[in-house]
Amino acid sequence: MNAVVTISQIALGLGALVALVRAIKGPSLADRIIAVDLILLLTAGGFAMEAARGGTQLLWPLVTVVALVAFTGTVFVARFIEWRDTR
């Protein structure tokens, strides 16, 4: 089980690195926001895997907060982009 979780966390880390490149190079604001949202959700997934591996309940509130921040930030930026485009 530990090897599977470790390999999965490495895959999540590589995905986060690819998303970081997109966040830096993204041609538009929407591309950058989606990349940052993906990084946050991959981070939450990594924390969830670590909590499952360790059998601890301490990381679950952190997973919840990171996922909520990702969702809320994406909604606010989407509204900002929509507001900016209507002006």
N, CA, C and O of each residue as an XYZ file, in Angstrom:
348
protein
N       0.829     -1.205      0.000
C       0.000      0.000      0.000
C       0.866      1.258      0.000
O       0.558      2.229     -0.691
N       1.941      1.238      0.771
C       2.787      2.426      0.839
C       3.422      2.744     -0.507
O       3.567      3.914     -0.862
N       3.798      1.722     -1.256
C       4.419      1.965     -2.569
C       3.415      2.583     -3.533
O       3.769      3.468     -4.313
N       2.183      2.132     -3.486
C       1.150      2.670     -4.381
C       0.878      4.138     -4.048
O       0.750      4.968     -4.948
N       0.792      4.451     -2.770
C       0.545      5.835     -2.358
C       1.730      6.720     -2.727
O       1.546      7.853     -3.174
N       2.931      6.211     -2.545
C       4.121      6.989     -2.898
C       4.172      7.268     -4.396
O       4.450      8.394     -4.809
N       3.908      6.260     -5.204
C       3.895      6.450     -6.659
C       2.801      7.421     -7.065
O       3.008      8.249     -7.952
N       1.642      7.332     -6.431
C       0.540      8.253     -6.731
C       0.890      9.680     -6.342
O       0.561     10.620     -7.066
N       1.556      9.849     -5.203
C       1.953     11.192     -4.794
C       3.010     11.768     -5.728
O       3.009     12.971     -5.990
N       3.904     10.938     -6.228
C       4.886     11.412     -7.211
C       4.170     11.856     -8.486
O       4.515     12.882     -9.071
N       3.175     11.081     -8.911
C       2.403     11.457    -10.101
C       1.663     12.778     -9.877
O       1.611     13.624    -10.769
N       1.095     12.948     -8.689
C       0.426     14.211     -8.379
C       1.419     15.372     -8.384
O       1.099     16.462     -8.858
N       2.603     15.144     -7.865
C       3.637     16.180     -7.865
C       4.068     16.566     -9.271
O       4.259     17.745     -9.569
N       4.221     15.563    -10.136
C       4.574     15.864    -11.524
C       3.454     16.628    -12.227
O       3.709     17.539    -13.014
N       2.224     16.249    -11.937
C       1.086     16.992    -12.496
C       1.068     18.431    -12.014
O       0.743     19.344    -12.772
N       1.419     18.630    -10.750
C       1.468     19.990    -10.206
C       2.577     20.798    -10.868
O       2.410     21.993    -11.108
N       3.708     20.161    -11.167
C       4.785     20.874    -11.858
C       4.366     21.294    -13.262
O       4.669     22.406    -13.696
N       3.678     20.416    -13.968
C       3.180     20.765    -15.308
C       2.182     21.916    -15.209
O       2.205     22.839    -16.023
N       1.310     21.856    -14.209
C       0.342     22.941    -14.020
C       1.041     24.242    -13.638
O       0.591     25.323    -14.019
N       2.127     24.146    -12.893
C       2.886     25.349    -12.533
C       3.483     26.002    -13.772
O       3.496     27.228    -13.887
N       3.972     25.194    -14.690
C       4.486     25.742    -15.950
C       3.368     26.466    -16.693
O       3.589     27.549    -17.236
N       2.170     25.880    -16.724
C       1.034     26.518    -17.398
C       0.632     27.794    -16.670
O       0.243     28.772    -17.307
N       0.720     27.794    -15.341
C       0.366     29.000    -14.589
C       1.345     30.130    -14.872
O       0.959     31.299    -14.879
N       2.598     29.793    -15.103
C       3.598     30.826    -15.389
C       3.509     31.294    -16.837
O       3.565     32.494    -17.104
N       3.370     30.359    -17.770
C       3.404     30.697    -19.194
C       2.030     30.971    -19.789
O       1.936     31.442    -20.922
N       0.958     30.686    -19.045
C      -0.396     30.766    -19.587
C      -0.660     32.020    -20.392
O      -0.372     33.126    -19.935
N      -1.202     31.859    -21.579
C      -1.423     33.046    -22.404
C      -2.545     33.950    -21.882
O      -2.571     35.141    -22.193
N      -3.461     33.402    -21.101
C      -4.554     34.244    -20.619
C      -4.730     34.074    -19.111
O      -4.201     33.147    -18.498
N      -5.477     34.989    -18.551
C      -5.753     34.923    -17.119
C      -6.541     33.666    -16.769
O      -6.302     33.058    -15.726
N      -7.464     33.275    -17.615
C      -8.264     32.075    -17.347
C      -7.386     30.827    -17.309
O      -7.592     29.960    -16.460
N      -6.413     30.720    -18.212
C      -5.498     29.581    -18.199
C      -4.706     29.528    -16.896
O      -4.510     28.458    -16.320
N      -4.263     30.671    -16.448
C      -3.487     30.721    -15.205
C      -4.328     30.347    -14.000
O      -3.859     29.636    -13.111
N      -5.556     30.816    -13.962
C      -6.432     30.509    -12.828
C      -6.770     29.028    -12.795
O      -6.782     28.422    -11.723
N      -7.041     28.442    -13.939
C      -7.329     27.005    -13.990
C      -6.111     26.210    -13.542
O      -6.255     25.201    -12.852
N      -4.920     26.645    -13.921
C      -3.703     25.948    -13.511
C      -3.495     26.044    -11.999
O      -3.119     25.059    -11.364
N      -3.732     27.208    -11.426
C      -3.598     27.353     -9.972
C      -4.653     26.520     -9.252
O      -4.366     25.926     -8.213
N      -5.851     26.471     -9.782
C      -6.905     25.635     -9.204
C      -6.492     24.165     -9.250
O      -6.699     23.432     -8.283
N      -5.921     23.738    -10.345
C      -5.460     22.361    -10.468
C      -4.350     22.067     -9.465
O      -4.338     21.001     -8.850
N      -3.426     22.995     -9.297
C      -2.352     22.807     -8.314
C      -2.930     22.641     -6.914
O      -2.501     21.764     -6.165
N      -3.894     23.474     -6.559
C      -4.503     23.366     -5.231
C      -5.247     22.045     -5.056
O      -5.177     21.436     -3.989
N      -5.946     21.602     -6.072
C      -6.677     20.340     -5.957
C      -5.728     19.146     -5.925
O      -5.999     18.171     -5.225
N      -4.632     19.199     -6.661
C      -3.636     18.137     -6.579
C      -2.972     18.119     -5.204
O      -2.651     17.053     -4.678
N      -2.770     19.287     -4.633
C      -2.233     19.367     -3.275
C      -3.198     18.748     -2.276
O      -2.785     18.000     -1.390
N      -4.471     19.054     -2.414
C      -5.478     18.458     -1.530
C      -5.490     16.936     -1.685
O      -5.620     16.211     -0.699
N      -5.354     16.456     -2.915
C      -5.301     15.012     -3.140
C      -4.079     14.377     -2.499
O      -4.166     13.278     -1.950
N      -2.955     15.050     -2.561
C      -1.744     14.555     -1.910
C      -1.889     14.486     -0.403
O      -1.463     13.521      0.231
N      -2.501     15.531      0.172
C      -2.751     15.512      1.616
C      -3.718     14.393      1.990
O      -3.548     13.745      3.022
N      -4.725     14.166      1.162
C      -5.689     13.095      1.437
C      -5.012     11.728      1.387
O      -5.296     10.861      2.213
N      -4.120     11.538      0.421
C      -3.399     10.265      0.357
C      -2.499     10.070      1.571
O      -2.404      8.969      2.113
N      -1.848     11.133      1.990
C      -0.987     11.041      3.168
C      -1.808     10.739      4.418
O      -1.366      9.979      5.280
N      -2.977     11.317      4.523
C      -3.858     11.031      5.664
C      -4.324      9.582      5.634
O      -4.428      8.935      6.677
N      -4.605      9.071      4.433
C      -5.036      7.674      4.313
C      -3.886      6.725      4.637
O      -4.092      5.691      5.271
N      -2.681      7.074      4.205
C      -1.528      6.218      4.474
C      -1.220      6.183      5.973
O      -0.975      5.118      6.540
N      -1.236      7.341      6.595
C      -0.888      7.408      8.014
C      -2.019      7.029      8.946
O      -1.791      6.806     10.135
N      -3.232      6.953      8.430
C      -4.374      6.627      9.275
C      -4.701      7.718     10.283
O      -5.279      7.448     11.336
N      -4.332      8.946      9.958
C      -4.564     10.049     10.880
C      -5.725     10.914     10.414
O      -6.008     11.011      9.220
N      -6.379     11.526     11.359
C      -7.493     12.413     11.059
C      -7.060     13.884     11.016
O      -7.877     14.760     10.732
N      -5.807     14.153     11.290
C      -5.346     15.537     11.414
C      -5.294     16.281     10.085
O      -5.429     17.505     10.062
N      -5.103     15.577      8.995
C      -4.970     16.247      7.704
C      -6.298     16.497      6.994
O      -6.336     17.279      6.045
N      -7.379     15.863      7.420
C      -8.657     16.023      6.722
C      -9.187     17.454      6.763
O      -9.705     17.922      5.749
N      -9.085     18.173      7.882
C      -9.508     19.591      7.815
C      -8.669     20.408      6.833
O      -9.186     21.311      6.177
N      -7.380     20.093      6.732
C      -6.522     20.790      5.782
C      -6.951     20.503      4.349
O      -6.962     21.401      3.508
N      -7.301     19.258      4.074
C      -7.789     18.884      2.740
C      -9.050     19.679      2.414
O      -9.197     20.201      1.309
N      -9.947     19.765      3.374
C     -11.207     20.487      3.169
C     -10.957     21.968      2.914
O     -11.556     22.553      2.011
N     -10.089     22.569      3.693
C      -9.806     24.005      3.539
C      -9.154     24.283      2.187
O      -9.528     25.244      1.513
N      -8.192     23.465      1.779
C      -7.517     23.685      0.495
C      -8.506     23.553     -0.658
O      -8.486     24.355     -1.592
N      -9.369     22.543     -0.596
C     -10.359     22.360     -1.664
C     -11.355     23.524     -1.706
O     -11.726     23.977     -2.789
N     -11.787     24.006     -0.549
C     -12.719     25.135     -0.516
C     -12.068     26.426     -1.007
O     -12.707     27.221     -1.696
N     -10.813     26.634     -0.658
C     -10.103     27.825     -1.141
C      -9.960     27.762     -2.663
O     -10.129     28.774     -3.344
N      -9.650     26.582     -3.195
C      -9.527     26.435     -4.648
C     -10.855     26.744     -5.328
O     -10.896     27.486     -6.309
N     -11.931     26.180     -4.813
C     -13.242     26.396     -5.421
C     -13.664     27.863     -5.319
O     -14.094     28.456     -6.308
N     -13.544     28.441     -4.141
C     -13.961     29.827     -3.933
C     -13.139     30.793     -4.778
O     -13.680     31.725     -5.373
N     -11.842     30.568     -4.827
C     -10.989     31.434     -5.641
C     -11.336     31.363     -7.112
O     -11.349     32.383     -7.800
N     -11.615     30.182     -7.593
C     -11.979     30.029     -9.004
C     -13.300     30.721     -9.313
O     -13.437     31.360    -10.357
N     -14.267     30.600     -8.417
C     -15.559     31.266     -8.630
C     -15.385     32.779     -8.655
O     -15.944     33.451     -9.521
N     -14.616     33.321     -7.715
C     -14.418     34.769     -7.674
C     -13.694     35.283     -8.908
O     -14.058     36.325     -9.452
N     -12.685     34.570     -9.349
C     -11.958     35.017    -10.531
C     -12.820     34.887    -11.784
O     -12.740     35.732    -12.676
N     -13.638     33.846    -11.863
C     -14.545     33.709    -13.008
C     -15.528     34.874    -13.053
O     -15.824     35.408    -14.123
N     -16.024     35.256    -11.902
C     -16.924     36.419    -11.862
C     -16.193     37.699    -12.254
O     -16.761     38.552    -12.936
N     -14.937     37.838    -11.829
C     -14.152     39.005    -12.193
C     -13.929     39.049    -13.703
O     -14.063     40.106    -14.321
N     -13.588     37.902    -14.298
C     -13.361     37.862    -15.745
C     -14.659     38.212    -16.483
O     -14.639     38.952    -17.468
N     -15.765     37.685    -16.008
C     -17.045     37.998    -16.641
C     -17.363     39.495    -16.505
O     -17.831     40.119    -17.458
N     -17.108     40.069    -15.322
C     -17.365     41.490    -15.100
C     -16.461     42.336    -15.983
O     -16.895     43.339    -16.550
N     -15.194     41.925    -16.098
C     -14.234     42.684    -16.886
C     -14.593     42.666    -18.370
O     -14.396     43.663    -19.065
N     -15.112     41.552    -18.857
C     -15.447     41.427    -20.265
C     -16.713     42.179    -20.643
O     -16.893     42.522    -21.811
N     -17.597     42.444    -19.682
C     -18.839     43.151    -19.984
C     -18.653     44.657    -19.973
O     -19.549     45.382    -20.403
N     -17.532     45.144    -19.499
C     -17.301     46.581    -19.423
C     -16.854     47.141    -20.730
O     -16.615     48.344    -20.837
